[in-house]
Amino acid sequence: MKTLMVPWAGVLLLAGCSFLSMRPLEIIRWEPAEDVVLEPSDLTVLVEFSKHPEQVSAEAAFSFSENDIPVSGSYTWKGAVMFFNPENPVETGRNYTIRVTTEAEDPSGNSLAEGFTFSFSTHDDHEPPVVLAMEPEDHGKTDDPLKKVKILFSEPVNPASLVSSFSIHPGIEGRISLSQEGTIVEFAPTEPLKWQTEYTVTISDELSDRNSNFLNSPFESRFSVGTDTTAPFVESGGNEEHSFLLTPYHEDESAVIAEGWECSWNISLGFSEKIDPGSLEQGVTIEPSWMFDILQGDPASGREFILTGTGRMEYGRIYTLSVNSGVSDLQGNRLSEPVSFSFLTSGSRSAPPEVTRVTYLSGPAEGTISSLSPYGVLDISGYAPHTGTDRGFFDIYVDLAEGAEIDIYSWIEAFSITCSNTCADILPIGVETGTYTGPAPVPAADSFINEKVVRVHVNIEDNIQRSGIITLKLNEEFKDSLGNPVEGDWLFPCTE
């Protein structure tokens, strides 16, 4: 039986030795071991390992710093104890740190189980810093969107600890600085603080003074931006230039539609207090779509704005102007209640030009003016046949908006005559309105408020061999003197 047990014992012994060699390296003692050393003149700095380390790796892993600045020195060994001999003596009034990283190994390659750090000081200041005051004060208010936050401490603080311990919520971009004497912290926002927002300033207990005394507990203070908490409201809407006021209504009320609005008018808005012009861009809408720019009516008051159209409104449509809660005053207070205004573009000066009838000179010799109807017969047999040309004219009667006149240049650009099947050749050569060459226009049988007659002089050459359709056209580009456009192309076909 003994011959069987000896090999097993040998195996167990080898396994035990292999297990022991895999134990990680540890630091079991260090000097100084006190947090405060008041007599550093005969100070010994050492660390003792749990077993003999590999000296080169241990020395490379070791560091000794004074106020976060590395200190040079030499090493001596006594067994597993490594002594560090600073090049310059340890001084009073300083902070020192001993560090050993996991790069330290034993001869078998087992590293230090975890990094080691120990700090001590050689000064007699053990009082933690205290916050004495902050500006703005706790639960205070400011009207300055770039207000600087200032904190006064009882003693100079460590700049590095300040950066990691300071925070403000909601987050805001800014610069943090420390006064020359180290007692005043200043946070300067680089972007505006938000109106009607409460900010919380926190200094965590990671903050320390220059002697590594930490704040006893986190400091917290709150302040708000904006002393005005009154919500603005819409006082008026309409067209101030023409003293045309609109009636406001709210979401739960029936629309009040004002009639008689002119298509060329701007819209005036008045508020109860100064309004942030930028908020109007998102807070004011018009349906159907009408492009406009927003101008301040009276920059001094800041309460009046004018919506100037980049184009005309369409005649005969109901427009709704909505002022929603996106509108805010200069301190971010949003509109108390959304409001709307509705109006119908039916003003007497906005009516589109409308052709009411057409007459023509039936022949150059007779001088008779005859009426035409759409798809009726245009008898030009009294004019020269295909071998010659005669002059004639068409009188086109146009009902215009109040105060409008015929814009001759716009008419020339927009008017044309076409003849199908080469049945005739009719070429406009001149336009008259107000005074006329030849027989006077026939008075209108119907009564129109502002009817004007446009006489279009033409050269007419008849092709007696062919018949076709002659079409008078006034395209949609025509506008009267007030800028009112005709509603679509006007077409007047006749047979010949």
SULPEGI-V868761 format. One record per residue. N is the residue number from 0. RES is the residue in one letter. SS is DSSP state (2 for helix, 1 for strand, 0 for the rest). PSI is psi in degrees with one decimal (none if undefined). OMEGA is omega in whole degrees, -180 to 180 (NA if undefined). Layout:
n=N res=RES ss=SS psi=PSI omega=OMEGA
n=N res=RES ss=SS psi=PSI omega=OMEGA
//
This chain:
n=0 res=M ss=0 psi=-35.5 omega=-179
n=1 res=K ss=2 psi=-36.1 omega=179
n=2 res=T ss=2 psi=-22.6 omega=179
n=3 res=L ss=2 psi=-32.3 omega=-174
n=4 res=M ss=2 psi=-28.2 omega=-177
n=5 res=V ss=2 psi=-48.1 omega=178
n=6 res=P ss=2 psi=-41.9 omega=180
n=7 res=W ss=2 psi=-40.0 omega=178
n=8 res=A ss=2 psi=-39.1 omega=178
n=9 res=G ss=2 psi=-41.0 omega=178
n=10 res=V ss=2 psi=-43.8 omega=180
n=11 res=L ss=2 psi=-37.4 omega=-179
n=12 res=L ss=2 psi=-41.9 omega=178
n=13 res=L ss=2 psi=-42.1 omega=179
n=14 res=A ss=2 psi=-40.1 omega=179
n=15 res=G ss=2 psi=-41.1 omega=180
n=16 res=C ss=2 psi=-39.9 omega=179
n=17 res=S ss=2 psi=-38.4 omega=-179
n=18 res=F ss=2 psi=-41.9 omega=-179
n=19 res=L ss=2 psi=-35.3 omega=-178
n=20 res=S ss=2 psi=-14.5 omega=-179
n=21 res=M ss=0 psi=-0.7 omega=178
n=22 res=R ss=0 psi=134.1 omega=-179
n=23 res=P ss=0 psi=156.6 omega=177
n=24 res=L ss=1 psi=143.7 omega=179
n=25 res=E ss=0 psi=156.5 omega=173
n=26 res=I ss=1 psi=121.1 omega=-174
n=27 res=I ss=1 psi=-12.2 omega=180
n=28 res=R ss=1 psi=148.9 omega=176
n=29 res=W ss=1 psi=153.2 omega=176
n=30 res=E ss=1 psi=139.3 omega=-1
n=31 res=P ss=0 psi=155.8 omega=-180
n=32 res=A ss=0 psi=-5.0 omega=-179
n=33 res=E ss=0 psi=150.7 omega=178
n=34 res=D ss=0 psi=-28.0 omega=-178
n=35 res=V ss=1 psi=129.4 omega=177
n=36 res=V ss=0 psi=108.6 omega=-176
n=37 res=L ss=0 psi=-19.4 omega=179
n=38 res=E ss=0 psi=80.7 omega=-174
n=39 res=P ss=2 psi=1.5 omega=-173
n=40 res=S ss=2 psi=-36.4 omega=-180
n=41 res=D ss=2 psi=32.6 omega=-176
n=42 res=L ss=0 psi=138.0 omega=174
n=43 res=T ss=0 psi=130.5 omega=178
n=44 res=V ss=1 psi=119.8 omega=-179
n=45 res=L ss=1 psi=160.0 omega=168
n=46 res=V ss=1 psi=140.3 omega=179
n=47 res=E ss=1 psi=129.8 omega=-179
n=48 res=F ss=1 psi=159.4 omega=-179
n=49 res=S ss=0 psi=-18.0 omega=176
n=50 res=K ss=0 psi=169.0 omega=-177
n=51 res=H ss=0 psi=120.6 omega=177
n=52 res=P ss=1 psi=169.5 omega=170
n=53 res=E ss=0 psi=114.9 omega=-166
n=54 res=Q ss=2 psi=-39.2 omega=-177
n=55 res=V ss=2 psi=-45.3 omega=-179
n=56 res=S ss=2 psi=-34.2 omega=180
n=57 res=A ss=2 psi=-42.9 omega=179
n=58 res=E ss=2 psi=-35.1 omega=179
n=59 res=A ss=2 psi=-29.5 omega=-178
n=60 res=A ss=2 psi=-13.9 omega=-175
n=61 res=F ss=1 psi=143.7 omega=171
n=62 res=S ss=1 psi=151.2 omega=179
n=63 res=F ss=1 psi=124.0 omega=-175
n=64 res=S ss=1 psi=150.7 omega=177
n=65 res=E ss=1 psi=116.1 omega=-177
n=66 res=N ss=0 psi=44.8 omega=178
n=67 res=D ss=0 psi=12.4 omega=177
n=68 res=I ss=1 psi=125.0 omega=-178
n=69 res=P ss=1 psi=141.3 omega=179
n=70 res=V ss=0 psi=130.5 omega=178
n=71 res=S ss=0 psi=155.7 omega=179
n=72 res=G ss=1 psi=-174.0 omega=-179
n=73 res=S ss=1 psi=169.9 omega=-176
n=74 res=Y ss=1 psi=144.4 omega=168
n=75 res=T ss=1 psi=154.7 omega=-174
n=76 res=W ss=1 psi=146.9 omega=171
n=77 res=K ss=1 psi=95.7 omega=-176
n=78 res=G ss=0 psi=-124.0 omega=-180
n=79 res=A ss=0 psi=10.9 omega=-179
n=80 res=V ss=1 psi=125.5 omega=177
n=81 res=M ss=1 psi=122.6 omega=178
n=82 res=F ss=1 psi=135.0 omega=176
n=83 res=F ss=1 psi=127.7 omega=-178
n=84 res=N ss=1 psi=101.5 omega=-178
n=85 res=P ss=1 psi=143.0 omega=179
n=86 res=E ss=0 psi=-37.3 omega=176
n=87 res=N ss=0 psi=145.6 omega=-177
n=88 res=P ss=0 psi=152.1 omega=175
n=89 res=V ss=0 psi=134.1 omega=-174
n=90 res=E ss=0 psi=162.2 omega=178
n=91 res=T ss=0 psi=159.0 omega=176
n=92 res=G ss=0 psi=26.2 omega=-178
n=93 res=R ss=0 psi=165.2 omega=174
n=94 res=N ss=1 psi=131.0 omega=-177
n=95 res=Y ss=1 psi=149.9 omega=180
n=96 res=T ss=1 psi=131.1 omega=174
n=97 res=I ss=1 psi=130.9 omega=178
n=98 res=R ss=1 psi=142.3 omega=171
n=99 res=V ss=1 psi=120.0 omega=-179
n=100 res=T ss=0 psi=173.0 omega=-180
n=101 res=T ss=0 psi=5.5 omega=174
n=102 res=E ss=0 psi=-18.4 omega=178
n=103 res=A ss=0 psi=132.1 omega=-177
n=104 res=E ss=1 psi=159.2 omega=171
n=105 res=D ss=1 psi=173.4 omega=-178
n=106 res=P ss=0 psi=-21.4 omega=-180
n=107 res=S ss=0 psi=0.9 omega=178
n=108 res=G ss=0 psi=8.7 omega=178
n=109 res=N ss=0 psi=123.5 omega=-176
n=110 res=S ss=1 psi=165.7 omega=172
n=111 res=L ss=1 psi=135.9 omega=-175
n=112 res=A ss=0 psi=-39.9 omega=178
n=113 res=E ss=0 psi=155.9 omega=180
n=114 res=G ss=0 psi=146.8 omega=-177
n=115 res=F ss=1 psi=134.3 omega=177
n=116 res=T ss=1 psi=132.8 omega=175
n=117 res=F ss=1 psi=132.4 omega=180
n=118 res=S ss=1 psi=145.5 omega=175
n=119 res=F ss=1 psi=163.0 omega=-180
n=120 res=S ss=1 psi=158.7 omega=179
n=121 res=T ss=0 psi=31.5 omega=178
n=122 res=H ss=0 psi=167.0 omega=-177
n=123 res=D ss=0 psi=16.3 omega=177
n=124 res=D ss=0 psi=115.8 omega=180
n=125 res=H ss=0 psi=12.9 omega=180
n=126 res=E ss=0 psi=129.5 omega=179
n=127 res=P ss=0 psi=154.5 omega=176
n=128 res=P ss=0 psi=153.9 omega=-179
n=129 res=V ss=0 psi=138.8 omega=174
n=130 res=V ss=1 psi=120.4 omega=-180
n=131 res=L ss=1 psi=-34.9 omega=-177
n=132 res=A ss=1 psi=157.4 omega=174
n=133 res=M ss=1 psi=146.0 omega=176
n=134 res=E ss=1 psi=123.8 omega=1
n=135 res=P ss=0 psi=153.6 omega=-179
n=136 res=E ss=0 psi=163.4 omega=-179
n=137 res=D ss=0 psi=128.8 omega=-177
n=138 res=H ss=0 psi=22.0 omega=176
n=139 res=G ss=1 psi=174.3 omega=-180
n=140 res=K ss=1 psi=150.6 omega=178
n=141 res=T ss=1 psi=149.2 omega=175
n=142 res=D ss=0 psi=8.6 omega=-179
n=143 res=D ss=0 psi=109.6 omega=-179
n=144 res=P ss=0 psi=-8.8 omega=176
n=145 res=L ss=0 psi=29.0 omega=-178
n=146 res=K ss=0 psi=130.3 omega=176
n=147 res=K ss=0 psi=140.1 omega=176
n=148 res=V ss=1 psi=125.1 omega=-180
n=149 res=K ss=1 psi=134.4 omega=-180
n=150 res=I ss=1 psi=127.9 omega=-180
n=151 res=L ss=1 psi=125.9 omega=179
n=152 res=F ss=1 psi=160.0 omega=-178
n=153 res=S ss=0 psi=-17.4 omega=-178
n=154 res=E ss=0 psi=166.9 omega=179
n=155 res=P ss=0 psi=140.3 omega=-178
n=156 res=V ss=1 psi=161.1 omega=180
n=157 res=N ss=0 psi=118.5 omega=-177
n=158 res=P ss=2 psi=-39.7 omega=-178
n=159 res=A ss=2 psi=-40.2 omega=180
n=160 res=S ss=2 psi=-27.1 omega=180
n=161 res=L ss=2 psi=-46.3 omega=-177
n=162 res=V ss=2 psi=-41.2 omega=-177
n=163 res=S ss=2 psi=-19.4 omega=-175
n=164 res=S ss=2 psi=-16.0 omega=-177
n=165 res=F ss=1 psi=137.7 omega=174
n=166 res=S ss=1 psi=155.8 omega=176
n=167 res=I ss=1 psi=136.7 omega=-177
n=168 res=H ss=1 psi=133.8 omega=1
n=169 res=P ss=0 psi=153.2 omega=-176
n=170 res=G ss=0 psi=143.1 omega=180
n=171 res=I ss=0 psi=138.6 omega=178
n=172 res=E ss=0 psi=142.0 omega=180
n=173 res=G ss=1 psi=177.1 omega=179
n=174 res=R ss=1 psi=136.4 omega=178
n=175 res=I ss=1 psi=136.0 omega=-178
n=176 res=S ss=1 psi=162.5 omega=-179
n=177 res=L ss=1 psi=135.3 omega=-179
n=178 res=S ss=0 psi=163.1 omega=-176
n=179 res=Q ss=0 psi=-38.3 omega=179
n=180 res=E ss=0 psi=-9.4 omega=173
n=181 res=G ss=0 psi=13.0 omega=-177
n=182 res=T ss=0 psi=-12.9 omega=-178
n=183 res=I ss=1 psi=121.4 omega=176
n=184 res=V ss=1 psi=135.2 omega=179
n=185 res=E ss=1 psi=128.5 omega=174
n=186 res=F ss=1 psi=117.8 omega=-178
n=187 res=A ss=1 psi=112.0 omega=179
n=188 res=P ss=1 psi=140.0 omega=175
n=189 res=T ss=0 psi=2.6 omega=172
n=190 res=E ss=0 psi=152.9 omega=-175
n=191 res=P ss=0 psi=139.8 omega=170
n=192 res=L ss=0 psi=153.2 omega=-177
n=193 res=K ss=0 psi=134.2 omega=178
n=194 res=W ss=0 psi=151.4 omega=178
n=195 res=Q ss=0 psi=39.4 omega=-180
n=196 res=T ss=1 psi=137.0 omega=176
n=197 res=E ss=1 psi=129.4 omega=179
n=198 res=Y ss=1 psi=142.7 omega=178
n=199 res=T ss=1 psi=122.1 omega=177
n=200 res=V ss=1 psi=128.7 omega=-178
n=201 res=T ss=1 psi=134.4 omega=169
n=202 res=I ss=1 psi=113.4 omega=-177
n=203 res=S ss=0 psi=168.6 omega=-180
n=204 res=D ss=0 psi=12.1 omega=171
n=205 res=E ss=0 psi=-12.3 omega=179
n=206 res=L ss=0 psi=137.3 omega=179
n=207 res=S ss=1 psi=161.4 omega=172
n=208 res=D ss=1 psi=-173.4 omega=-177
n=209 res=R ss=0 psi=-6.5 omega=178
n=210 res=N ss=0 psi=21.2 omega=176
n=211 res=S ss=0 psi=26.5 omega=170
n=212 res=N ss=0 psi=124.5 omega=-173
n=213 res=F ss=1 psi=152.2 omega=175
n=214 res=L ss=0 psi=134.6 omega=-177
n=215 res=N ss=0 psi=-39.6 omega=-179
n=216 res=S ss=0 psi=156.7 omega=-179
n=217 res=P ss=0 psi=144.5 omega=177
n=218 res=F ss=1 psi=138.0 omega=-180
n=219 res=E ss=1 psi=135.9 omega=179
n=220 res=S ss=1 psi=148.1 omega=-177
n=221 res=R ss=1 psi=148.0 omega=172
n=222 res=F ss=1 psi=158.1 omega=-178
n=223 res=S ss=1 psi=153.1 omega=179
n=224 res=V ss=1 psi=115.8 omega=179
n=225 res=G ss=0 psi=119.4 omega=177
n=226 res=T ss=0 psi=-17.4 omega=179
n=227 res=D ss=0 psi=119.4 omega=180
n=228 res=T ss=0 psi=11.6 omega=-179
n=229 res=T ss=0 psi=127.6 omega=-180
n=230 res=A ss=0 psi=137.9 omega=176
n=231 res=P ss=0 psi=165.1 omega=175
n=232 res=F ss=0 psi=160.4 omega=-180
n=233 res=V ss=1 psi=124.8 omega=179
n=234 res=E ss=1 psi=-34.5 omega=-176
n=235 res=S ss=1 psi=158.1 omega=175
n=236 res=G ss=1 psi=143.8 omega=-180
n=237 res=G ss=1 psi=-147.7 omega=175
n=238 res=N ss=1 psi=104.9 omega=-174
n=239 res=E ss=0 psi=-35.9 omega=-177
n=240 res=E ss=0 psi=-35.6 omega=-179
n=241 res=H ss=0 psi=16.0 omega=177
n=242 res=S ss=0 psi=42.0 omega=-179
n=243 res=F ss=1 psi=105.8 omega=-177
n=244 res=L ss=1 psi=139.6 omega=177
n=245 res=L ss=0 psi=152.8 omega=180
n=246 res=T ss=0 psi=121.1 omega=-179
n=247 res=P ss=0 psi=153.3 omega=172
n=248 res=Y ss=1 psi=158.5 omega=-176
n=249 res=H ss=0 psi=175.9 omega=-173
n=250 res=E ss=0 psi=-36.4 omega=-176
n=251 res=D ss=0 psi=11.7 omega=-179
n=252 res=E ss=0 psi=156.8 omega=178
n=253 res=S ss=0 psi=146.3 omega=-179
n=254 res=A ss=0 psi=139.0 omega=174
n=255 res=V ss=0 psi=111.0 omega=-173
n=256 res=I ss=1 psi=117.7 omega=178
n=257 res=A ss=1 psi=135.4 omega=179
n=258 res=E ss=0 psi=159.7 omega=176
n=259 res=G ss=0 psi=12.1 omega=180
n=260 res=W ss=0 psi=135.8 omega=179
n=261 res=E ss=0 psi=141.0 omega=-175
n=262 res=C ss=0 psi=-21.7 omega=-176
n=263 res=S ss=0 psi=-1.7 omega=-175
n=264 res=W ss=0 psi=148.4 omega=166
n=265 res=N ss=0 psi=167.9 omega=180
n=266 res=I ss=1 psi=129.1 omega=178
n=267 res=S ss=1 psi=139.1 omega=175
n=268 res=L ss=1 psi=134.0 omega=177
n=269 res=G ss=1 psi=137.5 omega=-178
n=270 res=F ss=1 psi=166.1 omega=-176
n=271 res=S ss=0 psi=-18.1 omega=-180
n=272 res=E ss=0 psi=179.3 omega=-179
n=273 res=K ss=0 psi=136.1 omega=-176
n=274 res=I ss=1 psi=144.8 omega=174
n=275 res=D ss=0 psi=112.4 omega=-177
n=276 res=P ss=2 psi=-34.7 omega=-179
n=277 res=G ss=2 psi=-29.6 omega=-178
n=278 res=S ss=2 psi=-21.8 omega=-179
n=279 res=L ss=2 psi=-26.9 omega=-177
n=280 res=E ss=2 psi=-37.0 omega=178
n=281 res=Q ss=2 psi=-18.7 omega=-173
n=282 res=G ss=2 psi=-5.7 omega=-179
n=283 res=V ss=1 psi=125.9 omega=178
n=284 res=T ss=1 psi=156.0 omega=177
n=285 res=I ss=1 psi=131.3 omega=176
n=286 res=E ss=1 psi=135.5 omega=-5
n=287 res=P ss=0 psi=166.0 omega=-171
n=288 res=S ss=0 psi=133.4 omega=176
n=289 res=W ss=0 psi=115.4 omega=-177
n=290 res=M ss=0 psi=136.9 omega=-177
n=291 res=F ss=1 psi=158.0 omega=171
n=292 res=D ss=1 psi=154.4 omega=-179
n=293 res=I ss=1 psi=121.4 omega=179
n=294 res=L ss=1 psi=151.5 omega=176
n=295 res=Q ss=1 psi=126.9 omega=180
n=296 res=G ss=0 psi=-46.2 omega=178
n=297 res=D ss=0 psi=94.6 omega=-177
n=298 res=P ss=0 psi=-30.1 omega=-178
n=299 res=A ss=0 psi=-41.8 omega=-178
n=300 res=S ss=0 psi=-32.6 omega=-180
n=301 res=G ss=0 psi=11.1 omega=-177
n=302 res=R ss=0 psi=-15.0 omega=-173
n=303 res=E ss=1 psi=134.8 omega=-178
n=304 res=F ss=1 psi=151.4 omega=180
n=305 res=I ss=1 psi=127.9 omega=176
n=306 res=L ss=1 psi=108.6 omega=-178
n=307 res=T ss=1 psi=124.0 omega=-176
n=308 res=G ss=1 psi=140.4 omega=172
n=309 res=T ss=0 psi=-3.2 omega=175
n=310 res=G ss=0 psi=167.2 omega=-179
n=311 res=R ss=0 psi=151.6 omega=170
n=312 res=M ss=0 psi=161.2 omega=178
n=313 res=E ss=0 psi=140.4 omega=-179
n=314 res=Y ss=0 psi=142.0 omega=174
n=315 res=G ss=0 psi=20.0 omega=180
n=316 res=R ss=0 psi=152.3 omega=176
n=317 res=I ss=1 psi=121.8 omega=177
n=318 res=Y ss=1 psi=143.8 omega=177
n=319 res=T ss=1 psi=120.3 omega=176
n=320 res=L ss=1 psi=123.3 omega=-180
n=321 res=S ss=1 psi=132.0 omega=175
n=322 res=V ss=1 psi=108.9 omega=-173
n=323 res=N ss=0 psi=-175.8 omega=-174
n=324 res=S ss=0 psi=-1.5 omega=174
n=325 res=G ss=0 psi=-17.8 omega=179
n=326 res=V ss=0 psi=134.4 omega=-179
n=327 res=S ss=1 psi=160.3 omega=176
n=328 res=D ss=1 psi=-174.6 omega=-175
n=329 res=L ss=0 psi=-15.6 omega=178
n=330 res=Q ss=0 psi=22.6 omega=171
n=331 res=G ss=0 psi=4.8 omega=176
n=332 res=N ss=0 psi=124.0 omega=-176
n=333 res=R ss=1 psi=159.1 omega=-179
n=334 res=L ss=0 psi=135.4 omega=-176
n=335 res=S ss=0 psi=-36.7 omega=-178
n=336 res=E ss=0 psi=130.0 omega=177
n=337 res=P ss=0 psi=148.7 omega=-179
n=338 res=V ss=1 psi=152.1 omega=-180
n=339 res=S ss=1 psi=155.5 omega=174
n=340 res=F ss=1 psi=136.6 omega=178
n=341 res=S ss=1 psi=143.8 omega=180
n=342 res=F ss=1 psi=153.9 omega=179
n=343 res=L ss=1 psi=127.1 omega=-180
n=344 res=T ss=0 psi=81.8 omega=-177
n=345 res=S ss=0 psi=23.4 omega=-179
n=346 res=G ss=0 psi=147.1 omega=-176
n=347 res=S ss=0 psi=-22.0 omega=180
n=348 res=R ss=0 psi=3.9 omega=-177
n=349 res=S ss=0 psi=-3.3 omega=-177
n=350 res=A ss=0 psi=137.9 omega=-179
n=351 res=P ss=0 psi=150.3 omega=175
n=352 res=P ss=0 psi=140.5 omega=-179
n=353 res=E ss=1 psi=123.4 omega=177
n=354 res=V ss=1 psi=124.6 omega=-176
n=355 res=T ss=1 psi=-32.2 omega=177
n=356 res=R ss=1 psi=169.4 omega=-179
n=357 res=V ss=1 psi=135.0 omega=171
n=358 res=T ss=1 psi=166.6 omega=179
n=359 res=Y ss=1 psi=160.3 omega=176
n=360 res=L ss=1 psi=114.7 omega=-171
n=361 res=S ss=0 psi=-19.2 omega=177
n=362 res=G ss=0 psi=145.7 omega=-176
n=363 res=P ss=0 psi=-26.7 omega=-178
n=364 res=A ss=0 psi=-42.8 omega=-176
n=365 res=E ss=0 psi=-36.3 omega=-176
n=366 res=G ss=0 psi=26.4 omega=-179
n=367 res=T ss=0 psi=134.9 omega=177
n=368 res=I ss=1 psi=123.1 omega=-179
n=369 res=S ss=1 psi=151.0 omega=179
n=370 res=S ss=1 psi=150.9 omega=177
n=371 res=L ss=1 psi=147.9 omega=172
n=372 res=S ss=0 psi=153.9 omega=180
n=373 res=P ss=0 psi=132.6 omega=-179
n=374 res=Y ss=0 psi=10.0 omega=174
n=375 res=G ss=0 psi=178.3 omega=-177
n=376 res=V ss=1 psi=127.1 omega=174
n=377 res=L ss=0 psi=102.4 omega=-175
n=378 res=D ss=0 psi=105.2 omega=178
n=379 res=I ss=0 psi=25.5 omega=-179
n=380 res=S ss=0 psi=-21.7 omega=179
n=381 res=G ss=0 psi=-6.3 omega=-179
n=382 res=Y ss=0 psi=168.0 omega=-176
n=383 res=A ss=0 psi=142.8 omega=175
n=384 res=P ss=0 psi=-169.0 omega=-172
n=385 res=H ss=0 psi=-12.4 omega=-177
n=386 res=T ss=0 psi=-0.7 omega=-178
n=387 res=G ss=0 psi=-179.3 omega=-177
n=388 res=T ss=0 psi=137.4 omega=173
n=389 res=D ss=1 psi=159.3 omega=177
n=390 res=R ss=1 psi=140.6 omega=175
n=391 res=G ss=1 psi=-167.1 omega=177
n=392 res=F ss=1 psi=159.7 omega=170
n=393 res=F ss=1 psi=134.0 omega=171
n=394 res=D ss=1 psi=119.1 omega=-178
n=395 res=I ss=1 psi=119.5 omega=-176
n=396 res=Y ss=1 psi=127.0 omega=-176
n=397 res=V ss=1 psi=124.3 omega=175
n=398 res=D ss=1 psi=122.3 omega=-175
n=399 res=L ss=0 psi=163.9 omega=176
n=400 res=A ss=0 psi=159.1 omega=179
n=401 res=E ss=0 psi=126.9 omega=177
n=402 res=G ss=0 psi=-2.7 omega=-177
n=403 res=A ss=0 psi=154.5 omega=174
n=404 res=E ss=0 psi=168.2 omega=175
n=405 res=I ss=0 psi=127.5 omega=173
n=406 res=D ss=0 psi=102.4 omega=-174
n=407 res=I ss=2 psi=-43.4 omega=-176
n=408 res=Y ss=2 psi=-39.0 omega=177
n=409 res=S ss=2 psi=-37.5 omega=179
n=410 res=W ss=2 psi=-46.6 omega=-179
n=411 res=I ss=2 psi=-39.9 omega=-180
n=412 res=E ss=2 psi=-30.4 omega=-170
n=413 res=A ss=2 psi=-17.4 omega=-172
n=414 res=F ss=1 psi=143.2 omega=177
n=415 res=S ss=1 psi=159.8 omega=175
n=416 res=I ss=1 psi=130.2 omega=177
n=417 res=T ss=1 psi=147.8 omega=-180
n=418 res=C ss=1 psi=123.5 omega=-180
n=419 res=S ss=2 psi=157.4 omega=173
n=420 res=N ss=2 psi=24.1 omega=-178
n=421 res=T ss=2 psi=37.9 omega=-179
n=422 res=C ss=0 psi=-22.9 omega=179
n=423 res=A ss=1 psi=168.6 omega=175
n=424 res=D ss=1 psi=107.6 omega=-177
n=425 res=I ss=1 psi=116.6 omega=-174
n=426 res=L ss=1 psi=115.3 omega=176
n=427 res=P ss=1 psi=134.8 omega=-179
n=428 res=I ss=1 psi=-6.4 omega=179
n=429 res=G ss=1 psi=160.1 omega=-178
n=430 res=V ss=1 psi=137.3 omega=175
n=431 res=E ss=1 psi=149.8 omega=173
n=432 res=T ss=1 psi=135.9 omega=-178
n=433 res=G ss=0 psi=-59.6 omega=174
n=434 res=T ss=0 psi=143.6 omega=-169
n=435 res=Y ss=0 psi=146.0 omega=173
n=436 res=T ss=0 psi=130.0 omega=-179
n=437 res=G ss=0 psi=-165.8 omega=-178
n=438 res=P ss=0 psi=146.1 omega=-178
n=439 res=A ss=0 psi=150.3 omega=176
n=440 res=P ss=0 psi=148.7 omega=178
n=441 res=V ss=0 psi=128.1 omega=-180
n=442 res=P ss=0 psi=147.0 omega=-179
n=443 res=A ss=0 psi=137.2 omega=177
n=444 res=A ss=0 psi=-36.3 omega=179
n=445 res=D ss=0 psi=157.0 omega=-179
n=446 res=S ss=0 psi=118.2 omega=175
n=447 res=F ss=0 psi=145.5 omega=-174
n=448 res=I ss=0 psi=-46.2 omega=-173
n=449 res=N ss=0 psi=63.4 omega=-179
n=450 res=E ss=1 psi=132.3 omega=178
n=451 res=K ss=1 psi=153.1 omega=179
n=452 res=V ss=1 psi=126.9 omega=176
n=453 res=V ss=1 psi=118.7 omega=177
n=454 res=R ss=1 psi=119.7 omega=179
n=455 res=V ss=1 psi=110.5 omega=177
n=456 res=H ss=1 psi=137.3 omega=-176
n=457 res=V ss=1 psi=155.3 omega=165
n=458 res=N ss=1 psi=127.9 omega=-177
n=459 res=I ss=1 psi=129.0 omega=175
n=460 res=E ss=1 psi=112.3 omega=-175
n=461 res=D ss=1 psi=139.7 omega=173
n=462 res=N ss=0 psi=99.5 omega=-174
n=463 res=I ss=0 psi=-9.2 omega=-179
n=464 res=Q ss=0 psi=-14.2 omega=-174
n=465 res=R ss=0 psi=154.5 omega=172
n=466 res=S ss=0 psi=162.7 omega=-179
n=467 res=G ss=0 psi=-163.0 omega=-179
n=468 res=I ss=1 psi=127.9 omega=174
n=469 res=I ss=1 psi=124.9 omega=-174
n=470 res=T ss=1 psi=123.0 omega=171
n=471 res=L ss=1 psi=134.0 omega=-176
n=472 res=K ss=1 psi=134.8 omega=171
n=473 res=L ss=1 psi=109.6 omega=-173
n=474 res=N ss=0 psi=169.9 omega=-171
n=475 res=E ss=0 psi=-4.1 omega=178
n=476 res=E ss=0 psi=-11.7 omega=-178
n=477 res=F ss=0 psi=134.9 omega=176
n=478 res=K ss=1 psi=146.1 omega=176
n=479 res=D ss=0 psi=-174.6 omega=-175
n=480 res=S ss=0 psi=-17.7 omega=177
n=481 res=L ss=0 psi=1.3 omega=179
n=482 res=G ss=0 psi=8.5 omega=178
n=483 res=N ss=0 psi=124.2 omega=-179
n=484 res=P ss=1 psi=151.6 omega=173
n=485 res=V ss=0 psi=147.9 omega=-177
n=486 res=E ss=0 psi=90.1 omega=180
n=487 res=G ss=0 psi=173.5 omega=179
n=488 res=D ss=0 psi=133.9 omega=172
n=489 res=W ss=1 psi=125.2 omega=-180
n=490 res=L ss=1 psi=136.3 omega=-178
n=491 res=F ss=1 psi=89.1 omega=-179
n=492 res=P ss=1 psi=142.9 omega=176
n=493 res=C ss=1 psi=155.1 omega=176
n=494 res=T ss=1 psi=148.6 omega=-180
n=495 res=E ss=0 psi=none omega=NA
//
